[in-house]
Amino acid sequence: MEMKYKRYCQVCGKLIPKKSESWSRYLKKKFCSYECYVKSLKKPRKIGKCIVCGREFEYREGQQTGKFCSQECFNIYQKKKDQENV
């Protein structure tokens, strides 16, 4: 049976098979599988440059600020900042 409307996965591009759901529900689908849905939730990595040591590093937006490459550099920055405020 030829389907009039076809949906393709936004992550991998595969055809989303129509099961027994209604057409309106099928047309709202964006992913072919749970695995592709989970992949879509992961935010892409960005490149940041540490403001303490200058090293480039990867980070995910929302998880880190993109300013420090490590906890050690963050601690150095905090220590300098605290000394300036005294």
C-alpha positions as CSV (number, residue, x, y, z in Angstrom):
1,M,0.0,0.0,0.0
2,E,1.5,3.3,-1.1
3,M,1.4,6.0,1.6
4,K,0.3,9.5,0.5
5,Y,2.2,11.2,3.3
6,K,5.7,10.1,4.4
7,R,7.6,11.2,7.5
8,Y,11.4,11.0,7.8
9,C,13.4,10.9,11.0
10,Q,15.0,14.3,11.8
11,V,18.2,12.6,13.2
12,C,19.0,9.7,10.8
13,G,16.8,10.5,7.8
14,K,15.1,7.0,7.7
15,L,11.5,6.7,6.7
16,I,9.2,6.5,9.8
17,P,7.0,3.5,9.5
18,K,3.3,4.1,10.0
19,K,1.9,1.6,12.6
20,S,-1.7,1.4,13.8
21,E,-1.8,5.0,15.0
22,S,-4.0,7.6,13.4
23,W,-2.8,9.8,10.5
24,S,-2.8,12.9,12.7
25,R,-0.6,11.2,15.2
26,Y,1.7,9.8,12.5
27,L,2.2,13.2,10.9
28,K,3.4,14.6,14.2
29,K,6.2,12.1,14.6
30,K,9.7,13.4,14.3
31,F,11.9,10.3,15.1
32,C,12.0,6.7,13.8
33,S,13.1,5.3,17.2
34,Y,13.7,6.0,20.9
35,E,17.5,6.0,20.2
36,C,17.1,8.9,17.6
37,Y,14.9,10.8,20.1
38,V,17.6,10.5,22.8
39,K,20.3,11.7,20.3
40,S,18.1,14.7,19.5
41,L,18.2,15.8,23.2
42,K,21.9,15.9,23.4
43,K,23.2,19.4,22.8
44,P,26.2,19.8,20.4
45,R,29.6,20.5,21.8
46,K,31.1,23.9,21.5
47,I,34.8,25.1,21.6
48,G,35.8,27.4,24.4
49,K,39.0,29.1,25.4
50,C,40.0,29.1,29.1
51,I,40.4,32.6,30.5
52,V,43.1,31.5,32.9
53,C,45.5,29.3,30.9
54,G,44.3,30.0,27.3
55,R,43.8,26.3,26.4
56,E,40.9,25.4,24.0
57,F,38.4,22.8,25.3
58,E,35.0,21.3,24.3
59,Y,31.9,22.0,26.4
60,R,28.2,21.6,26.2
61,E,26.1,24.7,26.4
62,G,24.0,24.7,29.6
63,Q,26.3,22.4,31.4
64,Q,29.3,24.7,31.6
65,T,29.9,28.4,31.1
66,G,32.7,27.9,28.5
67,K,35.1,30.1,30.5
68,F,37.3,27.5,32.2
69,C,38.9,24.3,31.0
70,S,39.0,22.6,34.4
71,Q,38.1,23.0,38.1
72,E,41.7,23.9,38.8
73,C,41.6,26.9,36.5
74,F,38.3,27.9,38.0
75,N,39.8,27.8,41.5
76,I,42.8,29.9,40.4
77,Y,40.4,32.5,38.9
78,Q,38.3,32.5,42.1
79,K,41.4,32.9,44.3
80,K,42.6,35.9,42.2
81,K,39.2,37.4,42.3
82,D,38.9,37.1,46.1
83,Q,42.4,38.7,46.5
84,E,41.3,41.7,44.4
85,N,38.2,42.2,46.4
86,V,40.1,42.3,49.8
